[in-house]
Amino acid sequence: MTETWDPSTAGVLRLPSGRLVRGRGLRRPLPQGPQPTYALYLLGRQPPPVTWEFRWLRWPDFWLPADPGTTADALCDAWARAENERVEIACGGGLGRTGTALACLAVLDGVPNDRAVAYVREHYARRAVETPWQRRFVARFG
């Protein structure tokens, strides 16, 4: 049974394949509607507990993930799960780290590396991927 997001839900990014992933900022309240079935949290410290399955990646605000290899594996897993699950990618504000991760998912979904940031800015948030090193991370991803 497929349990993906409603595409009209705030923060949901539709990838070219049709996969839906919700990005959000954890400093904001949990949105109304269904909860994620799986989440990837990108934070400098361990997130508070939630009732759904999640994975935490140590990723300080405005920087890059502490372990790029583990991050690549986690992003591949999140992309695969998004075919049949409600996957959420989130950081504190929902723009820099979340946008970077969403752009990497776009690369996994077939968007060329040099277009992935623009894709996420057009379809998710125009301020996504905040720093030059985050843009470079996407450019070199995969």
N, C-alpha and C positions, 0 to 999 in steps of 0.2 A: 504494500500500500504506500502510495506517495504522500508525504507530509511536507510539502514545500510551502513557501510563503505565498501569500496573495500579492501579486505584482504591484497593487496599488498601495501597499503598506509603506508608511514613511520609512526611508532609509534603505529600501530594498533595491539592490542593483541587479538588473537582468544582464547576464553575460550573453555573448553572441550565440552560444549553444542553447540558450533558453534557461539554463540554471539560474536560480534566484538565491542571492545571499544578502542578508541584512547587515548593514554596518550601523554602528551607533556609538555614542559617547556614554561611558558608564557614569559620568557625573550628572547625567540627566535621569529622570525617572524611567523605569521600565515602561515601554510603550504598551498601550492597550492591545488586546487581541492575543493570539496564540503565543506561547513561549517557544524559544528555540528548542530543538531536540539535541543540538550540539552547538558548542560555542568555542571560539578561539579568542582568548583574552591576552592582549599585548600590553603588559604593564611592567613597571620597574619593580613592583613588589606583588606578592601573591594576592589575588582578588578575594573578595568575600565569598563565602559559600553560596551556591545556587542549587536549585532542585533538578537541573538538567545536567547532562554530561558535558564536561568542558575540559579544555587543555589550556594551561598557562604557559606563555613564553615570556621570559625576562627580556623586556624591551623598554629601556628608559625613554621618557618623553623627549621628543625632538631628535632622537638618535636612531641607531640601528639595533637590530636584535643582538643579544649577547652571543648567540650561537647560530650563525647563518645556516649551517647544515641541518640542525634540528628544525629551524624555522622552515626551510624548504620542504622537509618531510611533512611538517604539520600543515603547510599550505596545500600540498598535494592531497593530503588526507581530507582537508576541509573541502577542496574542490570536488573530489570524488563523492563525498557525502552529500554535497549540495544537489546532486542529481535526484535524490529521494528523501532528503531530510531538510528541516528548517535550520540552516546553519547561520550563526551570527558571528561576525568578526567585530571586536570592540576594543577600544582603548579609553583613556580618560575623556578626551574631547570628541573622538570619532572622526578626526580629519587626517592627522599626520600618519600615525602608525596604522590606523585602520585603512586609510586611503592607500598607503603603500602596500599593505597586504591585499587589498582588493585589486590593485593594479597588477600584482603578481598573479592573482587568480585569473585575471583577464589574459595574461600571457599564457598561462596553462590552458586557457580556453581558446587560444589561437590568435589573440590580438598581438601584433608585432610589438616587441619590447619598446620601440621608439614611439609607439602610439598609445601604449597602455595608460600612461598618466592622463593624457588628454581624454581617453575613453572614460576613465573613472570621474574626471572633472566634469565631463558632459552629462554622464548618466547617474552620478551619485551626489557629488558635492563639488562646486567649482573651486573650493579652497583645499581640496584633498591633496595629499602628498606635499608636506609643508617645507621641506628643506632640500638643498641641493644634493646632500648625501642620500636622502631617501629616493630622490629621482634617479640617482646613479645606481642605487640598489636595484630598482626596477629595471633599469637599462641593462644591467648585467645578470638579471635573474634567469634561471632556466638552463 
